[in-house]
């Protein structure tokens, strides 16, 4: 019963903090990811409020894929504010490292090396800095 209440609380938070991502499919995928132990954070800074439906659908598909594939760590999905070059970011802090993916206003992954990177685990970073 505690898990059910925790998942319901997270869903209600999603509705308030990320209304543009409030679809039945995203809610189900987020709930499943959380049930697997993934810490899911959905944020909407309203950059998609005027986005065309086909692009929204493309973005939602990317969010669904990220939620479905996540098995651990923290997954943060953020719709950025209007007038930014990037429309959405997905940051996944996993046990084996961090992956950040950015999506442009066309709903596609931004392929520049600086925007889709897989970082080394934190332990390796600490060793390299000392």
MMTF fields as JSON, N, C-alpha, C and O atoms, coordinates in Angstrom:
{
  "mmtfVersion": "1.0.0",
  "mmtfProducer": "UNKNOWN",
  "numBonds": 519,
  "numAtoms": 520,
  "numGroups": 130,
  "numChains": 1,
  "numModels": 1,
  "chainsPerModel": [1],
  "groupsPerChain": [130],
  "chainIdList": ["A"],
  "bondAtomList": [4, 2, 8, 6, 12, 10, 16, 14, 20, 18, 24, 22, 28, 26, 32, 30, 36, 34, 40, 38, 44, 42, 48, 46, 52, 50, 56, 54, 60, 58, 64, 62, 68, 66, 72, 70, 76, 74, 80, 78, 84, 82, 88, 86, 92, 90, 96, 94, 100, 98, 104, 102, 108, 106, 112, 110, 116, 114, 120, 118, 124, 122, 128, 126, 132, 130, 136, 134, 140, 138, 144, 142, 148, 146, 152, 150, 156, 154, 160, 158, 164, 162, 168, 166, 172, 170, 176, 174, 180, 178, 184, 182, 188, 186, 192, 190, 196, 194, 200, 198, 204, 202, 208, 206, 212, 210, 216, 214, 220, 218, 224, 222, 228, 226, 232, 230, 236, 234, 240, 238, 244, 242, 248, 246, 252, 250, 256, 254, 260, 258, 264, 262, 268, 266, 272, 270, 276, 274, 280, 278, 284, 282, 288, 286, 292, 290, 296, 294, 300, 298, 304, 302, 308, 306, 312, 310, 316, 314, 320, 318, 324, 322, 328, 326, 332, 330, 336, 334, 340, 338, 344, 342, 348, 346, 352, 350, 356, 354, 360, 358, 364, 362, 368, 366, 372, 370, 376, 374, 380, 378, 384, 382, 388, 386, 392, 390, 396, 394, 400, 398, 404, 402, 408, 406, 412, 410, 416, 414, 420, 418, 424, 422, 428, 426, 432, 430, 436, 434, 440, 438, 444, 442, 448, 446, 452, 450, 456, 454, 460, 458, 464, 462, 468, 466, 472, 470, 476, 474, 480, 478, 484, 482, 488, 486, 492, 490, 496, 494, 500, 498, 504, 502, 508, 506, 512, 510, 516, 514],
  "bondOrderList": [1, 1, 1, 1, 1, 1, 1, 1, 1, 1, 1, 1, 1, 1, 1, 1, 1, 1, 1, 1, 1, 1, 1, 1, 1, 1, 1, 1, 1, 1, 1, 1, 1, 1, 1, 1, 1, 1, 1, 1, 1, 1, 1, 1, 1, 1, 1, 1, 1, 1, 1, 1, 1, 1, 1, 1, 1, 1, 1, 1, 1, 1, 1, 1, 1, 1, 1, 1, 1, 1, 1, 1, 1, 1, 1, 1, 1, 1, 1, 1, 1, 1, 1, 1, 1, 1, 1, 1, 1, 1, 1, 1, 1, 1, 1, 1, 1, 1, 1, 1, 1, 1, 1, 1, 1, 1, 1, 1, 1, 1, 1, 1, 1, 1, 1, 1, 1, 1, 1, 1, 1, 1, 1, 1, 1, 1, 1, 1, 1],
  "groupList": [{"groupName": "UNK", "atomNameList": ["N", "CA", "C", "O"], "elementList": ["N", "C", "C", "O"], "formalChargeList": [0, 0, 0, 0], "bondAtomList": [1, 0, 2, 1, 3, 2], "bondOrderList": [1, 1, 2], "singleLetterCode": "X", "chemCompType": "L-PEPTIDE LINKING"}],
  "groupTypeList": [0, 0, 0, 0, 0, 0, 0, 0, 0, 0, 0, 0, 0, 0, 0, 0, 0, 0, 0, 0, 0, 0, 0, 0, 0, 0, 0, 0, 0, 0, 0, 0, 0, 0, 0, 0, 0, 0, 0, 0, 0, 0, 0, 0, 0, 0, 0, 0, 0, 0, 0, 0, 0, 0, 0, 0, 0, 0, 0, 0, 0, 0, 0, 0, 0, 0, 0, 0, 0, 0, 0, 0, 0, 0, 0, 0, 0, 0, 0, 0, 0, 0, 0, 0, 0, 0, 0, 0, 0, 0, 0, 0, 0, 0, 0, 0, 0, 0, 0, 0, 0, 0, 0, 0, 0, 0, 0, 0, 0, 0, 0, 0, 0, 0, 0, 0, 0, 0, 0, 0, 0, 0, 0, 0, 0, 0, 0, 0, 0, 0],
  "groupIdList": [1, 2, 3, 4, 5, 6, 7, 8, 9, 10, 11, 12, 13, 14, 15, 16, 17, 18, 19, 20, 21, 22, 23, 24, 25, 26, 27, 28, 29, 30, 31, 32, 33, 34, 35, 36, 37, 38, 39, 40, 41, 42, 43, 44, 45, 46, 47, 48, 49, 50, 51, 52, 53, 54, 55, 56, 57, 58, 59, 60, 61, 62, 63, 64, 65, 66, 67, 68, 69, 70, 71, 72, 73, 74, 75, 76, 77, 78, 79, 80, 81, 82, 83, 84, 85, 86, 87, 88, 89, 90, 91, 92, 93, 94, 95, 96, 97, 98, 99, 100, 101, 102, 103, 104, 105, 106, 107, 108, 109, 110, 111, 112, 113, 114, 115, 116, 117, 118, 119, 120, 121, 122, 123, 124, 125, 126, 127, 128, 129, 130],
  "secStructList": [7, 2, 2, 2, 2, 2, 2, 2, 2, 2, 2, 2, 2, 2, 2, 2, 2, 7, 4, 4, 4, 7, 7, 2, 2, 2, 2, 2, 2, 2, 2, 2, 2, 2, 2, 6, 6, 7, 3, 3, 3, 3, 3, 3, 7, 5, 6, 6, 6, 6, 7, 7, 2, 2, 2, 2, 2, 2, 2, 2, 2, 2, 2, 2, 2, 2, 2, 2, 2, 7, 7, 1, 1, 3, 3, 3, 3, 3, 3, 7, 5, 6, 6, 7, 1, 7, 1, 3, 3, 3, 3, 3, 3, 3, 6, 6, 3, 3, 3, 3, 3, 3, 3, 7, 6, 6, 1, 1, 5, 7, 7, 1, 6, 6, 6, 1, 3, 3, 3, 7, 7, 2, 2, 2, 2, 2, 2, 2, 2, 7],
  "xCoordList": [0.821, 0.0, 0.872, 0.517, 2.006, 2.911, 3.449, 3.543, 3.807, 4.3, 3.219, 3.507, 1.999, 0.893, 0.725, 0.539, 0.786, 0.65, 1.831, 1.649, 3.033, 4.224, 4.126, 4.446, 3.686, 3.543, 2.441, 2.578, 1.367, 0.291, 0.776, 0.481, 1.513, 2.055, 2.971, 2.9, 3.825, 4.733, 3.939, 4.282, 2.889, 2.056, 1.399, 1.375, 0.872, 0.248, 1.28, 0.972, 2.486, 3.563, 3.879, 4.089, 3.912, 4.166, 3.121, 3.456, 1.865, 0.781, 0.989, 0.754, 1.427, 1.633, 2.913, 2.927, 3.991, 5.288, 5.569, 6.45, 4.832, 5.083, 3.775, 3.566, 2.898, 1.59, 1.657, 0.783, 2.66, 2.742, 3.049, 2.765, 3.627, 3.955, 2.899, 3.103, 1.786, 0.728, -0.139, -1.241, 0.398, -0.359, -0.465, 0.332, -1.439, -1.61, -0.367, 0.057, 0.22, 1.401, 2.597, 3.302, 2.832, 3.956, 3.707, 4.627, 2.494, 2.173, 2.426, 3.003, 1.996, 2.215, 3.697, 4.162, 4.438, 5.866, 6.625, 7.537, 6.26, 6.909, 6.609, 7.487, 5.376, 4.99, 5.773, 6.26, 5.901, 6.65, 8.128, 8.731, 8.713, 10.115, 10.311, 11.269, 9.413, 9.514, 9.363, 10.053, 8.474, 8.294, 9.569, 9.827, 10.368, 11.651, 12.758, 13.88, 12.457, 13.447, 14.119, 15.059, 13.656, 14.219, 13.586, 12.371, 14.414, 13.924, 13.627, 14.548, 12.352, 11.924, 11.508, 10.714, 12.062, 11.699, 11.269, 12.046, 10.04, 9.516, 9.286, 8.618, 9.847, 9.739, 9.313, 9.737, 8.484, 8.004, 8.156, 7.452, 9.084, 9.267, 8.6, 8.954, 7.637, 6.692, 7.258, 6.639, 8.398, 8.956, 8.207, 8.399, 7.346, 6.585, 5.132, 4.34, 4.777, 3.369, 2.822, 1.641, 3.65, 3.206, 3.723, 3.64, 4.248, 4.834, 3.74, 2.737, 3.952, 2.989, 2.838, 3.783, 1.644, 1.317, 2.293, 2.722, 2.665, 3.592, 4.943, 5.538, 5.418, 6.689, 6.502, 7.362, 5.388, 5.085, 5.06, 5.601, 4.429, 4.352, 5.741, 6.003, 6.626, 8.002, 8.73, 9.447, 8.535, 9.156, 8.614, 9.384, 7.306, 6.697, 7.223, 7.468, 7.398, 7.956, 9.368, 9.723, 10.172, 11.531, 11.487, 12.275, 10.573, 10.428, 9.991, 10.509, 9.049, 8.588, 9.729, 9.865, 10.542, 11.673, 12.644, 13.108, 12.949, 13.875, 13.305, 14.026, 12.025, 11.4, 11.364, 11.573, 11.104, 11.013, 12.378, 12.479, 13.42, 14.76, 15.447, 16.372, 15.015, 15.678, 15.494, 14.386, 16.6, 16.542, 17.065, 16.848, 17.757, 18.265, 18.572, 18.445, 18.974, 19.427, 18.305, 17.164, 18.677, 17.715, 17.581, 18.577, 16.349, 16.046, 15.278, 14.165, 15.894, 15.262, 14.926, 15.804, 13.659, 13.173, 12.725, 11.881, 13.297, 12.952, 12.634, 13.446, 11.442, 11.082, 11.638, 11.269, 12.522, 13.17, 12.232, 11.179, 12.622, 11.808, 11.754, 12.607, 10.762, 10.678, 11.935, 12.656, 12.173, 13.278, 14.648, 15.658, 14.72, 16.004, 16.27, 15.335, 17.53, 17.889, 17.444, 17.12, 17.432, 17.047, 15.632, 15.263, 14.845, 13.452, 13.329, 12.58, 14.072, 13.929, 15.269, 16.056, 15.525, 16.706, 16.266, 15.294, 17.015, 16.838, 18.2, 19.164, 18.271, 19.508, 19.293, 18.398, 20.121, 19.98, 21.27, 22.276, 21.232, 22.349, 22.176, 21.343, 22.977, 22.88, 24.013, 24.931, 23.935, 24.99, 26.312, 27.374, 26.265, 27.491, 27.915, 28.827, 27.278, 27.648, 26.423, 25.319, 26.636, 25.568, 25.428, 26.419, 24.183, 23.887, 22.961, 21.945, 23.325, 22.483, 22.151, 23.034, 20.866, 20.409, 19.57, 18.721, 19.812, 19.049, 18.243, 18.673, 17.066, 16.18, 15.916, 15.654, 15.991, 15.756, 14.282, 13.431, 13.994, 12.608, 11.94, 10.741, 12.707, 12.134, 11.757, 11.206, 12.062, 11.743, 12.78, 12.588, 13.872, 14.917, 16.105, 16.342, 16.839, 18.043, 19.026, 19.271, 19.577, 20.637, 21.914, 22.304, 22.56, 23.667, 25.043, 26.042, 25.124, 26.451, 27.105, 26.417, 28.416, 29.103, 28.864, 28.888, 28.64, 28.461, 27.082, 26.883, 26.129, 24.778, 24.355, 23.409, 24.992, 24.678, 25.973, 26.761, 26.17, 27.429, 27.176, 26.161, 28.089, 28.057, 29.284, 30.419, 29.04, 30.124, 30.669, 29.962, 31.906, 32.521, 31.942, 31.446, 31.996, 31.482, 32.19, 33.335, 31.51, 32.052, 33.378, 34.251, 33.549, 34.8, 35.958, 37.02, 35.776, 36.846, 37.152, 38.308, 36.142, 36.355, 37.206, 38.135, 36.903, 37.675, 39.143, 40.026, 39.415, 40.782, 41.514, 42.696, 40.83, 41.456, 41.739, 42.623, 41.008, 41.185, 42.288, 42.695, 42.764, 43.778, 45.122, 46.079],
  "yCoordList": [-1.19, 0.0, 1.264, 2.272, 1.198, 2.344, 2.636, 3.799, 1.592, 1.788, 2.407, 3.306, 1.948, 2.501, 3.986, 4.781, 4.368, 5.78, 6.603, 7.73, 6.055, 6.758, 6.996, 8.083, 5.982, 6.127, 7.122, 7.879, 7.124, 8.092, 9.513, 10.426, 9.702, 11.021, 11.513, 12.677, 10.632, 11.006, 11.389, 12.353, 10.644, 10.954, 12.327, 13.11, 12.614, 13.923, 15.043, 16.111, 14.803, 15.79, 16.009, 17.142, 14.913, 15.022, 15.9, 16.735, 15.708, 16.48, 17.975, 18.793, 18.322, 19.733, 20.301, 21.447, 19.515, 20.021, 19.844, 20.51, 18.952, 18.691, 18.436, 17.342, 19.427, 19.199, 18.835, 18.117, 19.303, 18.992, 17.504, 16.957, 16.864, 15.436, 14.562, 13.36, 15.154, 14.424, 13.655, 14.073, 12.525, 11.606, 10.274, 9.985, 9.481, 8.175, 7.307, 6.612, 7.345, 6.52, 6.944, 6.096, 8.251, 8.735, 8.401, 7.974, 8.584, 8.267, 6.791, 6.451, 5.914, 4.477, 4.124, 3.333, 4.711, 4.42, 4.957, 4.296, 6.14, 6.704, 5.85, 5.599, 5.414, 4.554, 3.256, 2.806, 2.65, 1.398, 1.604, 0.779, 2.699, 2.991, 3.181, 2.666, 3.912, 4.121, 2.809, 2.585, 1.949, 0.647, -0.204, -1.067, 0.049, -0.655, -0.018, -0.523, 1.085, 1.735, 2.947, 3.488, 3.383, 4.567, 5.814, 5.875, 6.793, 8.077, 8.942, 9.402, 9.163, 9.89, 11.306, 11.511, 12.282, 13.68, 14.235, 14.225, 14.715, 15.323, 16.806, 17.181, 17.653, 19.104, 19.75, 19.329, 20.761, 21.474, 22.971, 23.562, 23.578, 25.027, 25.701, 26.821, 25.012, 25.544, 25.849, 26.587, 25.306, 25.514, 24.786, 25.088, 23.819, 23.07, 23.524, 22.915, 24.572, 24.994, 25.303, 25.069, 25.821, 26.181, 25.208, 25.492, 24.078, 23.108, 22.323, 21.932, 22.104, 21.351, 19.918, 19.332, 19.367, 18.028, 16.949, 16.124, 16.912, 15.861, 15.912, 14.871, 17.107, 17.233, 16.824, 16.152, 17.223, 16.769, 15.25, 14.645, 14.64, 13.178, 12.555, 11.537, 13.162, 12.678, 12.789, 11.875, 13.91, 14.126, 13.126, 12.52, 12.95, 12.003, 10.594, 9.842, 10.23, 8.909, 8.753, 7.685, 9.816, 9.776, 9.639, 8.895, 10.351, 10.264, 8.855, 8.286, 8.299, 6.931, 5.931, 5.031, 6.09, 5.181, 5.279, 4.259, 6.498, 6.687, 6.068, 5.407, 6.285, 5.728, 4.208, 3.549, 3.657, 2.208, 1.535, 0.451, 2.18, 1.61, 1.765, 1.013, 2.724, 3.001, 1.837, 1.342, 1.422, 0.324, 0.737, 0.032, 1.884, 2.339, 3.828, 4.45, 4.39, 5.773, 6.788, 6.504, 7.995, 9.095, 9.52, 9.763, 9.609, 10.037, 11.359, 11.413, 12.415, 13.73, 14.138, 14.209, 14.405, 14.861, 16.296, 16.583, 17.208, 18.628, 19.265, 19.25, 19.821, 20.693, 22.058, 22.626, 22.58, 23.848, 25.033, 24.882, 26.212, 27.409, 27.791, 27.37, 28.582, 29.063, 29.841, 30.356, 29.913, 30.69, 30.064, 30.735, 28.823, 28.127, 27.343, 26.965, 27.097, 26.294, 24.842, 24.173, 24.368, 22.992, 22.984, 23.836, 22.02, 21.914, 21.07, 21.415, 19.957, 19.001, 18.355, 18.105, 18.084, 17.311, 16.107, 16.153, 15.039, 13.853, 13.553, 13.298, 13.584, 13.32, 12.067, 12.019, 11.051, 9.801, 9.517, 9.137, 9.705, 9.358, 7.9, 7.557, 7.048, 5.601, 5.129, 5.886, 3.886, 3.316, 3.221, 3.208, 3.156, 3.025, 4.319, 4.301, 5.426, 6.705, 7.563, 7.254, 8.628, 9.591, 9.784, 9.894, 9.825, 10.076, 11.285, 11.348, 12.237, 13.416, 13.461, 13.379, 13.592, 13.682, 14.94, 15.227, 15.683, 16.899, 16.719, 16.04, 17.339, 17.299, 18.727, 19.621, 18.918, 20.227, 20.483, 19.661, 21.626, 22.032, 21.232, 21.378, 20.39, 19.467, 18.138, 17.252, 18.008, 16.785, 15.697, 14.58, 16.004, 15.017, 15.238, 16.345, 14.168, 14.244, 15.203, 15.16, 16.055, 16.943, 16.125, 15.613, 16.005, 15.071, 15.663, 14.96, 16.915, 17.481, 16.784, 16.411, 16.605, 15.875, 16.462, 15.731, 17.745, 18.37, 18.115, 18.341, 17.655, 17.509, 16.075, 15.844, 15.114, 13.719, 13.052, 12.593, 13.009, 12.49, 11.417, 11.432, 10.5, 9.53, 9.803, 9.693, 10.155, 10.528, 9.305, 8.313, 9.38, 8.289, 8.248, 9.262, 7.089, 7.006, 7.991, 8.371, 8.395, 9.395, 8.956, 9.794, 7.67, 7.171, 7.462, 7.894, 7.237, 7.495, 8.98, 9.362, 9.814, 11.256, 11.693, 12.482, 11.19, 11.552, 11.167, 11.946, 9.984, 9.534, 10.421, 10.714, 10.851, 11.685, 13.094, 13.764, 13.55, 14.909, 15.008, 16.114, 13.902, 13.951, 13.498, 13.481],
  "zCoordList": [0.0, 0.0, 0.0, -0.611, 0.686, 0.713, -0.674, -1.068, -1.428, -2.791, -3.667, -4.457, -3.541, -4.325, -4.023, -4.944, -2.771, -2.397, -2.897, -3.358, -2.813, -3.301, -4.802, -5.284, -5.541, -6.991, -7.35, -8.311, -6.593, -6.832, -6.562, -7.332, -5.482, -5.163, -6.287, -6.68, -6.803, -7.897, -9.141, -9.825, -9.434, -10.604, -10.457, -11.407, -9.287, -9.065, -9.203, -9.731, -8.735, -8.882, -10.355, -10.786, -11.136, -12.58, -13.262, -14.102, -12.899, -13.507, -13.262, -14.152, -12.067, -11.728, -12.327, -12.776, -12.339, -12.763, -14.241, -14.785, -14.907, -16.325, -17.068, -17.592, -17.12, -17.736, -19.22, -19.704, -19.951, -21.384, -21.606, -22.671, -20.597, -20.699, -20.029, -19.86, -19.653, -18.963, -19.965, -20.321, -20.399, -21.253, -20.514, -19.621, -20.888, -20.246, -20.444, -19.52, -21.647, -21.919, -21.078, -20.532, -20.969, -20.156, -18.687, -17.989, -18.215, -16.824, -16.53, -15.497, -17.437, -17.249, -17.269, -16.449, -18.211, -18.316, -17.101, -16.603, -16.624, -15.438, -14.212, -13.387, -14.104, -12.974, -13.0, -11.963, -14.166, -14.289, -13.961, -13.274, -14.447, -14.156, -12.648, -12.07, -12.031, -10.584, -9.826, -8.832, -10.282, -9.644, -9.769, -8.93, -10.829, -11.001, -10.172, -10.151, -9.489, -8.645, -9.255, -8.674, -10.412, -11.052, -10.427, -10.24, -10.109, -9.608, -10.828, -11.503, -11.11, -12.301, -11.922, -11.004, -12.649, -12.455, -13.811, -14.766, -13.89, -15.109, -14.851, -13.887, -15.724, -15.559, -16.87, -17.946, -16.774, -17.956, -17.729, -16.91, -18.467, -18.412, -19.606, -19.974, -20.205, -21.188, -22.57, -23.336, -22.897, -24.227, -25.332, -26.51, -24.966, -25.973, -26.066, -26.785, -25.356, -25.331, -26.72, -26.979, -27.609, -28.96, -30.024, -31.219, -29.595, -30.52, -31.246, -30.65, -32.526, -33.341, -32.832, -32.303, -33.0, -32.508, -33.014, -32.208, -34.306, -34.753, -34.027, -33.75, -33.722, -33.001, -31.545, -30.975, -30.943, -29.575, -29.517, -28.591, -30.51, -30.543, -30.616, -29.975, -31.396, -31.522, -30.176, -29.768, -29.503, -28.193, -27.177, -26.432, -27.143, -26.212, -26.478, -25.534, -27.735, -28.067, -27.497, -26.998, -27.571, -27.013, -25.492, -24.908, -24.861, -23.41, -23.021, -22.06, -23.758, -23.48, -23.602, -22.774, -24.63, -24.816, -23.636, -23.125, -23.209, -22.09, -20.805, -20.058, -20.557, -19.362, -19.405, -18.386, -20.566, -20.718, -20.558, -19.983, -21.068, -21.02, -19.668, -19.361, -18.858, -17.581, -16.61, -16.404, -16.028, -15.055, -13.681, -12.696, -13.612, -12.321, -12.389, -13.443, -11.262, -11.221, -11.228, -10.865, -11.66, -11.75, -13.202, -13.882, -13.669, -15.025, -14.936, -14.414, -15.454, -15.434, -16.854, -17.715, -17.095, -18.398, -18.208, -17.359, -19.007, -18.845, -20.184, -21.109, -20.269, -21.385, -21.011, -19.983, -21.847, -21.53, -21.77, -22.389, -21.276, -21.491, -22.974, -23.754, -23.36, -24.744, -25.135, -24.281, -26.421, -27.01, -26.788, -27.003, -26.372, -26.233, -27.505, -28.21, -27.801, -28.968, -28.807, -29.789, -27.586, -27.28, -26.73, -25.921, -27.173, -26.736, -25.472, -24.558, -25.423, -24.327, -24.043, -24.956, -22.77, -22.393, -21.572, -20.817, -21.75, -20.92, -20.324, -21.045, -19.009, -18.294, -17.46, -16.616, -17.702, -16.965, -16.219, -16.817, -14.911, -14.033, -13.649, -12.81, -14.276, -14.066, -13.173, -12.857, -12.777, -11.941, -12.695, -12.073, -14.016, -14.81, -15.5, -16.326, -15.181, -15.786, -16.048, -15.6, -16.769, -17.045, -18.54, -19.263, -18.997, -20.404, -20.48, -19.788, -21.326, -21.555, -23.037, -23.89, -23.326, -24.702, -24.84, -23.997, -25.905, -26.17, -27.45, -28.383, -27.478, -28.633, -29.094, -28.289, -30.405, -30.99, -31.228, -30.889, -31.811, -32.066, -33.17, -33.407, -33.846, -34.82, -34.171, -34.824, -32.868, -32.142, -32.305, -31.825, -32.973, -33.212, -32.289, -31.806, -32.056, -31.238, -31.872, -33.078, -31.059, -31.533, -31.493, -30.443, -32.642, -32.779, -32.535, -32.68, -32.174, -31.952, -30.762, -29.812, -30.803, -29.738, -28.351, -27.36, -28.269, -26.957, -26.365, -25.171, -27.158, -26.628, -26.403, -25.649, -27.004, -26.714, -26.285, -27.112, -25.004, -24.495, -23.464, -22.767, -23.374, -22.304, -21.457, -21.922, -20.225, -19.34, -18.625, -18.446, -18.225, -17.483, -16.082, -15.592, -15.422, -14.055, -13.13, -13.374, -12.082, -11.16, -10.551, -10.325, -10.28, -9.689, -10.626, -10.176, -11.915, -12.89, -12.978, -13.16, -12.854, -12.913, -11.74, -11.911, -10.542, -9.359, -9.525, -9.167, -10.06, -10.259, -11.248, -11.062, -12.294, -13.308, -12.824, -13.357, -11.831, -11.334, -10.275, -9.921, -9.778, -8.72, -9.198, -8.425]
}
